[in-house]
């Protein structure tokens, strides 16, 4: 029973994921603004200062971001640039 409880607690901290088009990337402040591909297509700002990220995202590219929602907002864990993966 203890193992099941521990597994449950770990799963509750799983990151959330959002995918959309880059509207703005601020390399100084380490933030990305994306337009969510899901309706209502909101513009979302994600802090990515400690996120794992490959190439610097450019406006118009499609990215998928895993993140945690904190009191400071959306804090990115990983930024995956799908525009570089789609052939």
CORHUTA-V741014 format. One record per residue. N is the residue number from 1. RES is the residue in three letters. PSI is psi in degrees with one decimal (* if undefined). BURIAL is 1 if it has 24 or more other ideal C-beta (glycine too) atoms within 12 Angstrom, else 0. D_FIRST is the distance of its C-alpha to the first C-alpha in Angstrom with 2 decimals. Layout:
N/RES/PSI/BURIAL/D_FIRST
N/RES/PSI/BURIAL/D_FIRST
//
This chain:
1/UNK/-38.0/0/0.00
2/UNK/-41.7/0/3.78
3/UNK/-42.1/0/5.44
4/UNK/-43.1/0/5.21
5/UNK/-41.9/0/6.32
6/UNK/-39.7/0/8.71
7/UNK/-40.6/0/9.96
8/UNK/-44.3/0/10.69
9/UNK/-38.8/0/12.62
10/UNK/-41.2/0/14.48
11/UNK/-29.8/0/15.54
12/UNK/-18.9/0/16.95
13/UNK/11.8/0/19.38
14/UNK/141.0/0/20.77
15/UNK/155.8/0/24.57
16/UNK/163.5/0/26.82
17/UNK/139.1/1/29.79
18/UNK/146.7/1/33.39
19/UNK/139.9/1/36.36
20/UNK/-170.2/1/40.01
21/UNK/134.8/1/43.47
22/UNK/125.3/1/44.35
23/UNK/-36.7/1/46.75
24/UNK/142.8/0/47.01
25/UNK/123.1/1/45.74
26/UNK/103.8/0/46.62
27/UNK/-22.0/0/46.37
28/UNK/-48.5/0/47.39
29/UNK/-8.5/0/44.75
30/UNK/53.6/0/42.22
31/UNK/148.6/1/41.57
32/UNK/133.5/1/41.63
33/UNK/124.6/1/42.65
34/UNK/155.1/1/41.76
35/UNK/112.1/1/42.59
36/UNK/135.2/1/39.43
37/UNK/-14.7/0/40.10
38/UNK/141.4/0/38.23
39/UNK/134.7/0/40.35
40/UNK/27.6/0/41.62
41/UNK/46.6/0/42.12
42/UNK/152.0/0/41.52
43/UNK/125.6/0/42.49
44/UNK/138.5/1/39.53
45/UNK/128.4/1/39.81
46/UNK/129.3/1/37.20
47/UNK/124.0/1/37.32
48/UNK/22.3/1/37.10
49/UNK/-31.5/0/38.15
50/UNK/11.5/0/35.02
51/UNK/148.2/1/34.26
52/UNK/125.8/0/34.60
53/UNK/137.0/1/37.77
54/UNK/-119.3/0/40.29
55/UNK/149.3/0/43.77
56/UNK/126.7/0/44.80
57/UNK/146.8/1/44.49
58/UNK/152.4/0/47.77
59/UNK/133.2/0/48.70
60/UNK/-16.5/0/48.35
61/UNK/156.3/1/45.72
62/UNK/128.2/1/42.43
63/UNK/154.7/1/39.27
64/UNK/128.8/1/35.53
65/UNK/126.3/1/33.70
66/UNK/139.3/1/30.01
67/UNK/165.9/1/29.56
68/UNK/140.1/1/27.62
69/UNK/122.0/0/29.08
70/UNK/180.0/0/29.79
71/UNK/-19.4/0/32.15
72/UNK/0.9/0/34.79
73/UNK/-153.4/0/34.38
74/UNK/121.1/1/33.25
75/UNK/112.8/1/32.51
76/UNK/145.3/1/32.72
77/UNK/-43.7/1/30.55
78/UNK/137.0/0/32.46
79/UNK/118.9/1/35.73
80/UNK/120.0/1/36.55
81/UNK/102.1/1/40.21
82/UNK/-23.7/0/40.37
83/UNK/-28.2/0/44.17
84/UNK/-13.7/0/44.35
85/UNK/-23.8/0/42.06
86/UNK/126.4/0/43.85
87/UNK/*/0/46.79
//
